[in-house]
Amino acid sequence: MSDTESKTATRVPARPPMGRGPWAGAGMPVEKSMNFGPSAKRLAKRLAPEWLPLVLVTVLAVISVSLTVIGPRILGDATNLIFEGAISANLPAGATQEQIVAGLRASGQNQQADMLANMSLDPGSGIDFAALSRVLLLVLAIYALAFLFAWIQALVLNGVVQRTMYRLRADVESKVNRLPLSYFDRMPRGELLSRVTNDIDNVSQTLQQTLSQVLVSLLSVIGVLVMMFSISPLLACIALITIPLTVFITSVIAKRSQKKFVAQWAHTGELNAQIEEMYTGHAIVKVFGRSREVGKRFSDKNAELYEASFGAQFISGIIMPSMMFVGNLVYVAIAVVGGLQVATGALSLGSVQAFIQYSRQFTQPLTQLGSMANLLQSGVASAERVFELFDADEQLPDPDAPASPPAHSGRLVFEDVSFSYSPDKPLIRNLDLVAEPGHTIAIVGPTGAGKTTLVNLILRFYELDGGRITLDGVDVARMTRLDLRSRVGMVLQDTWLFGGTIRDNIAYGRPDATEEEILGAARATYVDRFVHSLPDGYDTVLDDEASNVSAGEKQLLTIARAFLAHPSVLILDEATSSVDTRTEVLVQKAMSTLRKDRTSFVIAHRLSTIRDADVILVMEEGRIVEQGNHDALLAQGGAYYNLYNAQFAAPVSDEA
């Protein structure tokens, strides 16, 4: 990716992670003014690596257009052969052309005499079909060659566009991997997907349709102008009236359509985001009876997209009819003036016929250039949205000389750690914590206390505001993210499985694992128990939503995946929330075995599941207010005591 598309990575304050409920993301900004010129230049720079094929495309286009432009002039010669042969057949045989012209002048028919004087006549001979055949065969050969070169040009250009889009998609994928988690917290998934799919596809279609057409149209205008001036400067000047009219009409209409196209693609992204949210939260929408509100919100957004799309297409669609109208006016003017010149003998009929063809060839590329304006506006609007993704601030780069802990004991130390999602709302302040190898640290506290944030800081999903975190004596900020995260296994409350076999999903934790190691992890986490009840066992293919296994079974699979990775630090964020009580007991036993010699962080709301933890941290508003084991904290009668007993307290009645 070019330097212009990668800003210096700086950390920006991010919003805390938010749930993607049915109404998340409403009220997002719709659009900003589009800067067409710089965005178009930036898109053009994307083609720089293809300069050599583009030179070849230009050469092929020049040859193809030149052959196409020569055709009407030669066809004009064929017209002259037919016209002059027809007149010669009606003239007396034996007389010369000079005698016939002199006779006409003597009888006062000077106009006819002037017309015949500029022809090549053979009185009494008729049409020379042999010469006519040679001319027509020459024209056929010229047009065949023009088609061949145009086809080769289209083939080469298609490769240019597809390779450019291949690199663009690769750069987008690379950029997404360098973005911090805070970016995804702010960006609705549907909006991001729209940028990396719909907008890139639109850019691809724009380049495919406009590059060749613009090049051919410009070359055609130049070539046709040369031929027209060689035939008749007067008629060529009349045809030139088209250019300022075309530029004026196109510029006026294009300015009005720019914002419409920006709004069109912005609304498309927002609508995609809304549809994605509605799809993932479909059950919740139905349960709470909010289908009508959701439908209305969809209808409103769909109407906004309709209005923007209609306005963009309607305004830009005026260009071609306007160009055709101007072209028709010029065509009429050329036909009238050309006819008068033929009558006076200033031009031959074949020359006028060729010029009329050139006038059509002249106005047609101008019309096509005008019609390309709406495609360019739409494509550049999409490109700008992709470039906004490129310009997003990246996560801090890995250090040039990274450090790596020599041991894999998993000793984690928080030293005066401070962090906040927003500068004006401090969350974690001056936190100190030591997690010894082999210990299980449970983190409890009310919602929003900072439990998940704490483990996210271990993985460097966010950068610290102050202090440091060390793993086996090495500051995690001095490690590469790949090295750090390869030492940490994480199981979340929200399960994620990809479309593939159960075996492949387990092996995702360590792709080089042997079959026996995969089966061992499955047995340790009791995945093996339910797999054998499936028709294809470990070869059972899960669909994209893993709907062919239960929620508890999905959770067990994610636990097996983490265990197979053999991390030195294990993070379990409500990992047993979807597991039934009996399976939870079995999983807890498996965890006890696998936590041996590993540092484990367990976030739990059911306090009964972390009674055996070596250390329990009680967090409130980003601070550790209590720490100790289960019995010691109960004996203190403080925050943990209140949390623990709240699980068994009966609801308070408001009735007197």
N, C-alpha and C positions, 0 to 999 in steps of 0.2 A: 504494500500500500504506500502511496506517495506521502511525502512529508506534509503536503497540504491537507491531507485527509486524516491526520493524526495529531491531535493537540497534545501538548505536554500534560502528562497524567497528573492531575491534582485532585485531592480529595474534596468533595463538596458535601455539605450537610445533607443528609438524606432523611426522609420520613421513615418512621418505624414501619416494619412489615404490617400490611393491612390485609384483612380477609377479602376474598373476592366473592362477596355475596351477590345476590341478584341485582342489587342497585349500586354496586361499586363502580366508581369511574364516572358517575354522572357529573355533568357540568364542566367537563374538560374543555380547554380552549379549542376553538374550532380551527382557526387559521391565523396566519400572519402574512404580511405582504410578501409576494414572491419577487426575488431579485433575479430576473430572467437571464441577463447577460452573464454575470459571474457563474451562475449555475450551469448555463449552457457551455461556457468555456471549460468549466471543471469536468463536465461530462465528456467534452471533446478530448481532454487530456487523457481520459481513460483509453482512448484509441491509440495513444502514442506508441505502445509496444508493437502495434501492427502497421508501422509506417511503410515497411517494404511491400506487404500485400496491398496496402492502400495506394501506393504508387502504381502497382500493377493494375489495380482497379481503375485508376484514373487513365492510364494508357489505353486499356481496353475500352473504356467509355469514350475516349477521344476517337479511337478508330471506328467504333460502332456508330457514334453520332455523325462522324464525317461521312461514312458510307450512306447513312440514312439521309443526310442533307443533300448529298450529290444526286440521289435518286430522282427527285422532282425535276431537276434541271435536265436530266437525260430524258425523262418522260416528256418534257416540253419539246425535245427534238422529235420524239415519236408523234406528238400532236402536230408539229409542223409538217412532218412527212405526210400525214393523213390529210391535213387541210390543203397543203400545196398540191398533193396528188389529185385531190377532188377538184380543185380549181383547174389544174392542168388538163384534166380529162374534158373539161368544157371549153377549152381554148382550141382554136383551129390548128390542126397539125401542119407542120412545115413553117409556121411563123416563129420568129424568135421573141423572147421576152421583151427585148428592147423595142421591137416593132409594135407589140401590143400596148406597151406603156405609152409609146409616142402617140399611137392612135387614140388612146383614151384622153390624153392631154389635148390633142387637137380637137376632140369633140367636147371639150370643157369638163370632163369628168376627172378633175385633178385629185380628188380625195381617193377615188379608186386607183388611180394611177400611182399615187404615193404608196398605197397599201401593197399593190402588186410589185412595185419597184424593190421593196424590201424582202421579197420572197425569192426562193430558188425554184423557178418554174421550167417545166419541159412540156410545152404545149402539145396536147393530144396523147401524152404518154400514160396518164393516170397514176395510181398509187404504186410506189416501189415497195412491194411486199417483202422482197429479199432484204432491203435496208431496214424496213420496219421490224422484221424478225430479229435481225442482229441487235437492234436497239433494245427490243423487249427482252431478249435473252441476257443482254448486258445488265439491264435493270434487275432482272430476276436474280442474277448472280450477285449483284451488289447487295440486294436486300437479304439474300441467303447468308452472305458473309456478315452483314450487320447483325443478323439474328444470332449467328454462331458466336461472335465476339460479345454480344450482350448476354448470352447464356453463360459463357465462361466468366464474364464479369460478375454476374449474379451469384455464381457458384463460389467464387473467391470471396465476395463480400459477405456471403452467408457464413463462411468460415471465420471471417474477421469479427462479425457481430457475435457469433456464438462463443468464440474464445474470449472476447471481451466480457461477455456476461458470465462466463465460467470464472474468470478472475474476480469479477465483481461479487459473485456469490461466495467465492472462497474468502475474499476480504471481509465480507459481512459476517461469515461464520467465525473468522478469526477475531473480528472486532467484538462480536457477542461474547466470545470466551474471555476477552480482556475487560469487559465491563464489570463494575462492582455490583454487588447484590443490591445496593441502594437504587441503582438504575431500574432494575426489574421491580423493585417495590413501588416505584413511581409510575412505571409504564404498564398499562393494561396489556394482558397477553395478546388479546385479539388485535390491538393496535400495532404491537411489535410484529406479529405474524403478518399483518397486512403490509407492513413496510418491506419485509424480507421475501414476500411472495408476490402479492398483487402489484406493488410498485415496481419491483424488479422486472416482473413480466411485462409491465407497461413500458418500461424503459427499453426492454429488448424489442418489443414490437415497434416502438417508435424508431429506433436505430435501423431496424430491418427495412422499414417502409420508407424512411426519409433519406437515408444516406445515398442510396442509389438514385432515388428519384430527384433529389436536389442536385446531385452531380450531373446527371443526364440532362435535367432541365436547364441548368446554367450553360452547359456546353451547347445544347440545342439552340438556346437563345443567341449565343455568340455565332455559331455556325450559320444559322438562318439569317442573321443580320448581314453577315459577309456576303452570302449569296444574294440577298435582296438588293444590297447596294450595287452588286455587280450587274444586276438586271436593270434596276431603275432607281436612282437616288431619290426621285420624287416620291414614288410609291413607298420606298423604305422610310422616308421621313414621316409619311402618313402613319405607317405601322408603329413608329417609335412613340406616337402619342400614347400607346398602350402602357408604356413603362411607368411614367409618372402617375398615371391614373391607378395602375396596379399597386404601386408602392403606397400611395395615399390611402386607398381603400383598405389594403391589408393592415397598415399600421393603425388606422382608426379602429378597425374591428378587433385586432389582436389585443390592443390595450384594454378593451372592454371585457375580453374573454379570459385574461390572465387570472384575475381573482376568482372567477367562476371555476376554473380548472383546479386551482389550489383548494378551494372549498370542496369540490367534488371528491378529491382523493382524501382530504381530511375527514369528511363525513363517511367515506367508505371505510377508513380505518376505525372510526368510532363505532360504526354499525357492526363491523366484524367483532370488535371487542364486546359489544353488547350481546351479540348472538352467541359468542363463545361463553360468556358468563351465564346466559340463559340456559345454554345446553348443559353446562356442568352443574348448574343449580336447579335443574328442571324439577327434581323431586321436591325441593324446598318450596319452589314457587307453587306447586300443586298443593302441598300440604297446608300452606298458609293462605290458599285461595287468592293469590295475587296475580292470577293469569290476566285479569282484565287490565290491571295497572301496567304489567309488563308489556301486554299487547299494545296499550296506548303509547307507552314510551317507545316501543319499536316503531309504531306507526308515525309518531312525531319525527323520529330520527330518519326514518325511511322517506318521509315527506321532504325533509331538509335535503337529503341526498338527491331526491327527484328534482327538486327545484334547482339545486346547484348544477346537476348533470344536464337538465333541460336547458338551463340558461347558457351553459358552456357550449353545448353542441349547437344550440339554435344560433347563438351569436356568431360562433366560428363558422357555422354552416352557411352563413350569408356570403362568405367570401367567394366561393365558386360561382354561384349564380351571378354575382356582381361582375366577376371576371368574364363570364360568358357573355353578359350583356355588352360589356365594353368591346369584347372581341367581335361580336356580331356587328356593332356599329362600324368598327374599323374594316371589317370584311366588306360591308356595303360600300364604304368610301373607296376601297381599293378596286372593287368590281366596276364602279362607275368611272373612276379616273383611268383605270386600265383599259376599259372598253373604248374610251375616247382616244387613248394613245394608239390602240390597234387601228382604229378608224383613220387616224392621221398618218399611219405608217411609222410612228415613232417606236413601236414595239411589235413584235410578231405575236400571233395568237398563242403559240407554244410558250413564249416568255411570260405572257399574262397568266396563262394556265398554271405555269410553274410558280409564279409569284403568289397566286391565290393559294396554292398548296403551301407555300412558305408562310403565308400570313396565318394559315391555320396552325402550321407547325410552330409559329412564333407565339401566337396567343395561347396555344395549348400548354406549353411548359410554364408560361406565366400563370395560367389558371391552376396548374398543378402545384406550383410554388405557393400560390395563395391557399390552396386546399391543404398543403402541408403545415400551414401555420397552426391549425387546431391540433394536429398530431404533435407538433413540436411543443406547443404550450402544455399539453397533457403530459408528454414524456418528461419535459424538464420539471414540471411540478412534482412528478413522482421521483425524479432523480434528486430533487432538493430534499424530499423527505428521507431518502436513503442517505444523503450526505449529512443530514442532521444526526442520523445514527452514527455515522463515522466521526462526527465532531463531538459526540458525547464524551465527557471526561472518563478516562480509564482508571482502573485500579492501579495502585502504585506498582511499578515494575519490580521484578525480582532483583536482588542485589547482584552486582557484577561479579563479586567474589563471595558466593554463598557459603554459609557454614552448615555443617551437618553433624548432629549429635553422634558421637561414636557408639553410644549405647542405645538400647531399645527398652530401657527400664520403664519409661513413661512417667518420670517425675515432673510435675507441672507446678510452676511457681508464678503467682500473680504478685507483682511488686508495684504498689501505689497506682493501680490501674484506674483510669478515668475514661469515660466514654459517654457520648450523647448523640442522639439522632439529629437533634436541633440545638444550636448553640445556646438558645434561650431556655432550653428545658433539659437541665442536667439529669442523667439517669444513673450511671455508675460513677461513684466518686471515691477516689483514694482507697481502692479495694486491695487488700492483701490476703493471700491464700496460698497454702502449700498443700499439694496433693501428692502423697507418697506413693511409690510403686506398689501395686497390688491392692491398694485401698479403694474402697467404693465410697464415693462422695455423692450423697443425695442432696438435691437442691429443691427446696419447697418454698412456697410463698403464694400470695394472692396473684391474680392475673395482672400483668403489667409490672411485676416486681423486677424483671430483668433476668429471669431464669434462662430463657432461650438465648437472650442476647449474650449472656456469659459464655455459653458454649460456642456461639457464633464467633466470638472474639478469639477463641482458641484456634479455630480454623481459618482465621483471617478473612472471614467474609466481610468484616468491617475493620477499618484501621483505628488504632487507639488514639485518643486525644492526649493521653499522658500515661506515664509509667511503661511497664513492659511485661511480657509474658515469656517465660523460658521453659523449654522442653529439654530435659536432661542437660541442663546447664547452658543451653544455647538459646539466645533470643529468637523467637519465632519470626520476627521481622527480618532476621538475617538469613533465614532459610528460604529455599524456593517453595512456592505453594505446593508444587507436586510432591516434594520430599515431605513437607509437613503433613499434607493430607493423606499421604500413603501410610503414615504412622497412626492415623486416627480413623476409627470406624464409627459410623453414625447411623442410628436407626430412628426415624422420625415417626410421629403419630400419623402423618399422612403418608400412606404407602405409595410407592412408585414402582411399577413393573412395566417392562416393555413387551411388545409383541414378539413372542418367541417361546421356546420350550421352557419348562420348569428348570431343567438342567442348565440352560443358558442363563436364566435369570439368577440362579445361585452362583454360577461361575463368574458373573459380572463383577463380583468382589475381588476375584483374582483369576484373570483369564488363563494363566498358565497352570492352574490347579489340575491335579490328576483326578481321574474318575473316583478313586478311593477317597481322596480328600473331599470331593464334592459330596459323596455319600456320607462321609463321616460328619460333615457339618450338618447335613440334613437329618441324620439320626440324633445328633446332639441337641438340635432345636425341635425335634419331634415333627419335622416336615415329613419324614419317612413314613410316619403313621398314616397320614391321609393321602399321600401320593399313590400308594398301592391300591387305593379305592378308585382311582381314576382309570379310564379305559386304556390310556397309553403310558401310564406311569410317569417317569421323568421325561418322557418324550411328548407329554401333553402340551399342546401349543396354546398359550394364553393369547387372547385377543388384546387389542389396544387398551381396553379398560379392565382387563383381567376379570371379566364378569363371570367366567366359568369356574371361579373359586370364590370362597366366602371371604368376608373382610378379615376374619381371624386367620385364615389360611394365608392370605396375602401378607399379613403382618409377620407370620412365622417365616415366610420366604425372605422377607427383607432382613429379618434377624439372622437367618442362615447365611445370607449374602455377606453381612457384616462380620460374622464369625469366621467365615472362610478366609477373609482378608488377613486374619491374625494381626490386628493392630496392637500397638503398645498402649494406646488410649482408646477407650470405648465410651461412646456417648449414646445414651438411651433417652430420647425425649418422648416420654409417655409411650414407650414402645410396646407396652402390653395393654394399651387401652382398648384394643379391638379383639382381645383374646378372651375366651370364656374362662370362668373361674378355675375349672379343672386343668385346662391347658396352661393357664397362668402359673399354677403351682409347678407344673413340669418345666415350663420355661425358666422359672426362677431357679430351679435346681440346675438346669443347664447353664444358666448365667453364672451361678456360683462357681461352677467348674471352670468356665471359660474366662472368668474374671481373675483367675489366679495369675499372679505376676503381671497383671494389667491394671492401669489406673482407669477407673470407671466413674463416669459422671451419669447420674440417673436423675432425670427430672420427672417428678411424679406428683399427682394430686391425691391419689389414694395412698395415704400415709402408711397403711398396713403393709404395702409392698416394699417399703424401704426400712423396715424396723431393724434389719440386720446390717445396715450400712455402717461403715467404720466412722464416717463423719457425716452429719446432717447439717447442711447450711440453711438457715432461715433467712430469706431475703425480703426486704420491703423497700420499695422505691430505690432500687439499685444498690442498696447497702446490705451487708450481712449483719443482721441484728443479733443472731444467736448461732452458735455452732457447738456441736458435741454429738454424742451418740443418743439413741432413742431414750434410754432410761434417764440419762443425765438431763436431757432437755425437758422431759416430763416433770422431773423433780424440781426444776427451776420455776415451773408454773408461769412461764412467760408466753411469748408469741407462738412457739411450737405447741405448747400445752393447749392454747386456745384453738389453734388449727386442728389439732388432733381430736379434741373433744367436740369440735363443731361437726365432725362427721357423724357423730352419734346423737347429736342434739335433736330433739323433736321440733317441728316448726312452731314458731311463736304465734299464738292466736291473738288477733286484734279484738276479739269479742270480749266484752266485759263479763 
